[in-house]
Amino acid sequence: MNERKRKLKFRAQRRGFREMDLIMGQFADAHIAAMSDAELDEFERLLATPDWDVYAWIIGNKPVPPNYTGPVLDQLLGFRYDPGA
């Protein structure tokens, strides 16, 4: 795994509150190795977005703004966190 992917994976695992650490960390574990540069750009943008916004999108409390839609967010919204992992 290249350095950029390792750094993004680290950031995904240390979001700021536990729920996002777990969800984003597991998502990164499952998907980051296969992400293209464009997908990494989108993932990096999601990591720069406030946790509470992304969390609200994931749990369905807020609609996703059109400027954040994309394939990586679609994957994240469909991702099922495994508490046993």
Secondary structure as GFF3:
##gff-version 3
##sequence-region A 1 85
A	DSSP	alpha_helix	3	13	.	.	.	ID=ss1
A	DSSP	alpha_helix	18	31	.	.	.	ID=ss2
A	DSSP	three_ten_helix	32	34	.	.	.	ID=ss3
A	DSSP	alpha_helix	37	48	.	.	.	ID=ss4
A	DSSP	alpha_helix	51	59	.	.	.	ID=ss5
A	DSSP	three_ten_helix	66	68	.	.	.	ID=ss6
A	DSSP	alpha_helix	71	78	.	.	.	ID=ss7
###
